[in-house]
Amino acid sequence: MKKTTTRRPRQTRQPRRPKGSSSRPWVVLLCLIALCIGAYWLAGDKDTGRETSSDRQMEQIETVRDDGKDAVYTDTSQELSDAIAAWLKEQGADVQELKREERSEDRQATGGAIYWTTRSTAVTPSEPFSREKLEKFLQKSGGKASIYRVTQTKLDGKDAVEYDIAYFDTLDGDPLYLVTDKLYVLPVQEKGGLVKNIKDIFTESSSPDDEKKQQAETKKAVTESKPEQTEPKQSHPAQVQGRLAIVIDDCGVDLDTLSRMNSIPVPLTYAVMPYKAHTAEAAASGYSAGRKIFVHMPMQPLNTTSSEEIFIGGDMSDSKIQATANEILDQVPYAVGMNNHQGSMATADERIMKSVMSVMRQRGLAFLDSRTNSASVGEQTASAMGVMTGRNNLFIDNDSDVASIKERLRQGGDMAIRNGSAVVIGHCRPNTAQALSEMVDELHAKGVDIVFVTDLMS
């Protein structure tokens, strides 16, 4: 029997596609998607949530080096400053370091010291500066860094916003704030020569002695250039019967009245308020007129609230008092001393005054006790800690009419003749300026020589 074979139908062979041709559209599509994402990252908002170099720097800040006596935050503060500078550059800002200061304060719990650095930087943003973005960036430190204070100020005569950034830690059981950065943020359009001029002011060369004096005077580059100081023109009594120091409180608000004070031909001492519209200008104006400049330090009053937003208060730890005192002192250029504004509670508290005087001693500044409270321990604490000090004997313008102020000046002159010297305090007010200008000849005729308050301190 013949075997039957079944044939399969012949299949038609399809043409072979070139190798790899089936995946090419997907590759092109993926490339386009990648390009779009890259363009979005580059052209879009810089704060996209992706980790940047500055983020990593902020997250990896070193902690304190503590040997049981000294707490060294030098590396910590420098790393924080570097991270902030890197972030600002990532935002497109022009960043110019103006000054770097080695800082220290007493560590009372161990008898040692706390060390850190403060960097001053001029920032010219490429777009309106965002405080919210800065705060968001600082949060990456895990609570170690925060904005400590924001104030309006001037750099080289131009408006600027100062952002003080602090490193936070708990040391010896107390909260500690160390201001590591002062960012002077200029308007977007201010560039070039302005920043160079500011940098020149901060970095002008000086000898070690000049540098120490510069730190003691807490000079800030907030004026176009350091004004030339002139010797005050004054007459003296033919025979000196007593010496009278006149301190003018609350400078920094009324420049017109300050200008009238500048024209009075006797050596006055100006106590300049921090954080006021014309703080820096008042200090510079007085300095150029040959005056001695003091900081009028806001301190907590008794049984009432302070008139100032920032002040030395009784609820502060020792380290917080020292940090706040340093920052207030830094507000006033050319200062050679400090007296208290209000402070009837604070000056009667030995712990508070010891913390304040440790800063004064370290910076080589004098302290005048305004004596807003007869129970004040300010003068004796300063003297015990080696700070040059003295006390107010009389307020001359509690009654603000000209005749009353002149009578109080006569009382101050009589006190100076009787005791050899006296200190009186008035305020930067038009009637006080008028009374002073009208009393100079009368005081001199009585043998009262008007001097700087530092001339009567010991």
FENKALIN-V313761 format. One record per pair of residues at least 24 apart in sequence whose ideal C-beta (glycine too) atoms are under 10 Angstrom apart, sorted by the first residue. I is the first residue (numbers start at 1). J is the second residue. Records with the same first field share a line. If there is no record, write none. Layout:
# FENKALIN-V313761
I=J  J
This chain:
# FENKALIN-V313761
45=133
46=87  90  91  92  127  133
47=87  90  91  130  132  133  136  137
51=140
52=86  87  90  137  140
53=83  86  87  89  90
54=82  83  84  85  86  87  88  89  90  91  137  140
55=83  86  87  90  137  140
56=83  86  140
57=82  83  84  85  86  87  140  141
58=82  83  84  86  87  137  138  139  140  141  142  144  145
59=83  140  141  142  144
60=141
61=140  141  142  144  145  167
63=144  169
64=114  115  116  167  169  171  176  178
65=115
66=107  110  112  114  171  172
67=110  112
68=110  112
69=107  109  110  111  112  113
70=104  107  110  111  112  113  114  115
71=107  109  110  112  113  114  115  116  169  171  172  176  178  319
72=104  112  113  114  115  116
73=103  104  114  115  116  117  167  169  171  176  178  180
74=102  103  104  115  116  117
75=116  117
76=115  116  117  144  145  167  169  178  180
77=102  103  115  116  117  118  119  145  165  166  167  178  179  180  181
78=116  117  119  180
79=167  180
80=116  117  119  138  141  144  145  165  166  167  178  180  181
81=117  118  119  120  121  165  167  180  181  183
82=119
83=137  138  140  141  145  181
84=119  121  123  134  137  138  145  163  165  180  181  183
85=119  121  123  181  183
87=133  134  137  138  140
88=121  123  124  125  129  134  137  183  185
89=123
90=137
91=123  125  126  127  129  130  133  134  137
92=124  125  126  127
93=121  122  123  124  125  126  127  129  183  185  186  188
94=122  123  124  125  126  186  190  191  192  195
95=121  122  123  124  125  183  195
96=120  121  122  123  124  184  186  194  195  196  198  199  202
97=121  122  199  202  203
98=122  155  182  184  195  198  199  200  201  202  203  220  221
99=182  198  199  201  202  203  219  220  221
100=202  203
101=182  211  214  215  330
102=215
103=178  179  180  215  323  326  362
104=362
105=176  178  318  319  321  322  323  325  326  355  358  359  362  363
106=318  319  322  354  355  357  358  359  361  362
107=171  172  176  318  319  322  358
108=172  174  318  319  322  351  354  355  358
109=171  172  173  174  318  319
110=171  172
113=362
114=169  171  172  176  178  319  322  323
115=178
116=167  176  178  179  180
117=178  180  181
118=164  165  166  178  179  180  181  182  326  327  330
119=165  179  180  181  182  183
120=155  162  181  182  183  184  198  199  202  220  221  330
121=163  181  182  183  184  185
122=155  156  160  182  183  184  185  186  190  194  195  196  198  199  202  221
123=160  161  163  183  184  185  186  195
124=184  185  186  187  188  189  190  191  192  194  195
125=185  186  187  188  190
126=188
127=188
128=185  187  188
129=161  163  183  185  186  187  188
131=161  163  185
134=163  165  183  185
135=163
138=165  166
141=167  168
143=168  169
144=168  169
145=180  181
146=177
147=181  183
148=177  178  179  180  181  182  323  324  327
149=179  182  275  309  310  324  327  331
150=183  185
151=274  275  279  310  327  331
152=275  277
153=182  184  220  222  275  279  280  331
154=184  220  221  222  223  224  278  279  280  281
155=184  185  186  190  194  195  197  198  201  202  220  221  222  223  224  280
156=184  186  190  193  194  195  196  197  198  199  200  201  221  222  223  224  225
157=194  197  198  222  223  224  225  280  281
158=184  186  187  190  194  197  198  222  224
159=186  187  190
160=184  185  186  187  190  194  198  222
161=185  186  187
162=220  222  331
164=327  330
166=323  327
169=319
170=317  319
171=317  319
172=317  318  319
173=317
174=316  317  318  319  320
175=316  317  319  320  323
176=317  318  319  320  322  323
177=317  319  320  322  323  324  327
178=319  322  323  326
179=323  324  326  327  330
182=220  327  330
184=220  221  222
197=221  224  225
198=222  224
200=225
201=225  226
212=363  364
213=336  364
214=334
215=362  363  364
216=329  335  336  337  360  362  363  364  365  366
217=283  287  293  329  332  333  334  335  336  337  363  364  365
218=283  293  295  326  328  329  330  331  332  333  334  335  336  363  365
219=283  287  330  332  333  334  335
220=279  280  283  284  330  331  332  333  334
221=280  333
222=279  280  281  283  284  331  332  333
223=280  281  283  284  285  287  288  333  334
224=284
225=284
226=284  287  288  333  334
227=283  284  285  286  287  288  289  333  334
228=287  288
229=286  287  288  289  290  291  334
230=287  288  289  290
231=267  290
232=262  264  265  266  267  268  289  290  291  450  452
233=263  265  266  267  290
234=264  265  266  267  290  440  444  449  450  451
235=265  266  440  441  444  449  450
236=266  444  447  449  450  451
237=443  444  445  446  447  448  449  450
238=444  445  447
239=447  449
240=416  417  420  444  447  448  449  451
241=413  414  416  417  418  420  446  447  448  449
242=412  413  414  415  416  417  418  419  420  421  422  443  446  447  448  449
243=416  417  419  420  421  422  423  447  448  449  450  451  452  455  456
244=393  394  409  412  413  414  415  416  417  421  422  423  424  443  446  448  449  450  451  453  456
245=269  292  368  390  392  393  412  416  421  422  423  424  425  450  451  452  453  454  455  456  457
246=396  409  412  422  423  424  425  426  432  436  439  443  450  451  452  453
247=271  292  294  296  337  339  368  370  390  392  396  423  424  425  426  427  452  453
248=272  286  291  294  296  397  425  426  427  428  429  432  433  436
249=273  294  296  339  340  341  370  392  395  397  425  426  427  428  429  432
250=276  282  296  341  425  426  427  428  429  432
251=276  278  279  281  282  283  285  286  291  293  294  296  332  427  428
252=276  277  278  279  280  281  282  283  286  296  331  332  428
253=277  278  279  282  428
254=278  282  427  428  429  430  433
255=281  282  285  428
256=428  430  433
257=427  428  429  430  431  432  433  434
258=282  285  286  289  291  428  433
259=285  289  433
260=428  430  432  433  434  436  437
261=285  286  289  291  426  428  429  432  433  436  437
262=286  288  289  290  291  433
263=289  433  437
264=289  433  434  436  437  438  439  440  450
265=437  440  441  450
266=436  437  439  440  443  444  449  450  451  452
267=291  292  449  450  451  452  453  454  455
268=292  426  436  450  451  452  453
269=293  294  336  337  339  368  423  425  451  452  453  454  455
270=294  296  332  334  335  428
271=295  296  297  332  335  337  338  339  340  341  368  370  425  427  428  453
272=296  331  332  333  334  335  428
273=297  298  308  328  331  332  341  428
274=298  308  310  311  327  328  329  330  331  332  335  341
275=308  309  310  327  328  331  332
276=308  331  332
279=331  332  333
280=331  332  333  334
281=333
282=332  333  428
283=331  332  333  334  335
284=333  334
286=334
287=333  334  335  336
288=334
290=452
291=334  452
292=334  335  336  337  366  451  452  453  454  455
293=332  333  334  335  336  337
294=332  334  335  336  337  338  339  365  366  367  368  453  454
295=325  328  329  330  331  332  335  336  337  338  339  340  341  365
296=328  332  335  338  339  340  341  342  368  370  427  428
297=324  325  328  329  332  338  339  340  341  342  343  346  347  356  360  367  370
298=324  328  340  341  342  343  346
299=325  328  339  340  341  342  343  344  345  346  347  349  352  353  356  370  372  378
300=340  342  343  344  345  346  347  349  352
301=340  341  342  343  344  345  346  347  372  373
302=342  343  344  345  346  347  348  372  373  375
303=344  345
304=342  344  345
305=342
306=341  342  343  345  346
307=341  342
308=341  342
311=340  341  342  343  346
312=340  341  342  343  345  346  347  349  352  353  355  356
313=345  346  349  352
314=345  346  348  349  351  352
316=346  351  352  355
317=351  355
318=351  352  354  355  356  358
319=355
320=355
321=346  351  352  353  354  355  356  358  359
322=355  356  358  359  362
323=355  359
324=355  356  359
325=352  355  356  357  358  359  360  363
326=359  362  363
328=356  359
329=359  360  363  365
330=363
335=363  365  366
336=364  365  366  388  452  453  454
337=363  364  365  366  367  368  387  388  389  390  452  453  454  457
338=363  365  366  367  368  382  387
339=366  367  368  369  370  371  372  378  390  391  392  423  425  453
340=367  368  369  370  371  372  373  376  378  392
341=370  372
342=370  372  373
343=369  370  371  372  373  376  378
344=370  371  372  373  374  375  376
345=372  373  375
346=372  373  376  378
347=371  372  373  375  376  377  378  379  381
348=372  373  374  375  376  377  378
349=375  376  377  378  381
350=377  378  380  381  384
351=377  381
352=377  378  381
353=377  378  379  380  381  382  384  385
354=381  382  384  385
355=381
356=381  382  385  387
357=381  382  383  384  385  386  387  389
358=385  387
359=387
360=385  386  387  388  389
361=385  386  387  388
362=387
363=387
364=388
366=390  453  454  457
367=391  457
368=392  423  425  453  454  456  457
369=423
370=395  423  425
371=395  423  425
372=425
379=457
382=457
383=457  458
387=457
388=454  457  458
389=457  458
390=421  423  453  454  455  456  457  458
391=423  456  457
392=422  423  424  425  453
393=419  421  422  423  424  425
394=422  423  424  425  426
395=424  425  426  427
396=424  425  426  427  432  435  436  439
397=424  425  426  427  429  431  432  435  436
398=426  427
399=431
400=427  429  430  431  432  435
401=431  435
402=430  431  432  433  434  435  436  438  439
403=431  435
404=431  435
405=429  431  432  433  434  435  436  438  439
406=431  434  435  436  438  439  442
407=435  439
408=432  435  439
409=435  436  438  439  440  442  443  448
410=439  442  443  446  448
412=439  443  448  450
413=439  442  443  444  445  446  447  448  450
414=446  448
415=448
416=443  446  447  448  449  450  451  456
417=443  446  447  448
420=456
421=449  451  455  456
422=448  456
423=451  453  456  457
424=453
425=453
